[in-house]
Amino acid sequence: MQMHILGIGITKNTYQLHGVDPSGKAVTREHLPRHKLAVFIAHLPVYTIVMECCGGANYRARAFQNGHTVKLISPHFVKPFLSKQRLWTC
């Protein structure tokens, strides 16, 4: 599995993960509970992680910056980013 971008959707109790390869093809789709996300990210090679900017995103972004490139996207730009990057079907 060669991921290029990992998108993380933040909800109350779970995180939705969607990884794509350099060509934009989905290579992973997972739902993880809060307590398993840090372990999952720690075992990944270096990736670009993209999250919607919200209350808990800044804390998570700082935690994931150990080797990863983390980008926070304003809620206004999430839908155009998703369609452009082909992360999710909108």
C-alpha positions in Angstrom: 0.0 0.0 0.0 1.5 3.3 -1.1 -0.4 6.2 0.3 0.2 9.8 -0.7 -2.4 11.7 1.2 -4.3 10.6 4.3 -7.6 12.5 5.0 -9.0 12.4 8.5 -12.6 13.2 9.2 -13.1 14.2 12.9 -16.4 13.2 14.5 -17.3 12.9 18.2 -16.2 9.3 19.0 -14.5 8.0 15.8 -12.2 9.2 13.1 -12.8 8.4 9.5 -9.6 7.8 7.5 -9.3 7.8 3.7 -5.9 7.4 2.0 -5.2 7.8 -1.6 -2.1 7.0 -3.7 -0.4 9.5 -6.0 -2.8 8.8 -8.9 -5.8 9.6 -6.6 -7.0 6.0 -6.2 -8.4 5.1 -2.8 -6.1 2.6 -1.0 -7.5 2.7 2.6 -10.8 3.5 4.2 -11.1 3.0 7.9 -13.1 4.0 11.0 -11.1 4.2 14.2 -12.0 5.0 17.7 -10.2 8.0 19.4 -7.9 5.9 21.4 -6.5 3.9 18.4 -5.8 6.9 16.1 -2.4 7.9 17.6 -1.2 4.3 17.4 -2.3 4.0 13.8 -0.6 7.3 12.7 2.6 6.3 14.6 3.0 3.2 12.5 2.7 4.9 9.2 5.6 6.1 7.0 5.8 9.8 6.3 2.6 11.1 4.7 0.6 14.3 4.1 -2.2 14.4 6.6 -5.2 16.6 5.8 -7.9 17.6 8.4 -10.7 20.0 8.6 -9.9 22.8 11.0 -12.0 22.5 14.1 -11.7 22.5 17.9 -9.6 19.4 18.2 -7.7 19.6 15.0 -5.0 21.9 16.2 -4.1 19.5 19.1 -4.1 16.5 16.7 -2.0 18.4 14.1 0.7 19.1 16.7 0.7 15.5 17.8 1.0 14.2 14.2 3.8 16.5 13.1 6.5 14.1 14.1 7.7 13.4 10.5 4.3 14.0 8.8 3.2 17.0 6.9 -0.1 18.1 8.5 -2.5 20.5 6.7 -5.5 22.0 8.2 -8.3 23.2 5.9 -10.9 25.8 6.7 -14.4 24.4 6.7 -15.3 26.6 3.8 -12.7 24.9 1.5 -13.2 21.3 2.5 -15.8 20.5 -0.2 -13.8 22.0 -3.1 -10.6 20.3 -1.8 -12.4 16.9 -1.6 -13.7 17.1 -5.2 -10.3 18.4 -6.5 -8.3 15.7 -4.6 -10.9 13.0 -5.2 -10.6 11.9 -1.6 -14.4 11.4 -1.1 -17.3 11.4 -3.5 -19.3 14.6 -2.8 
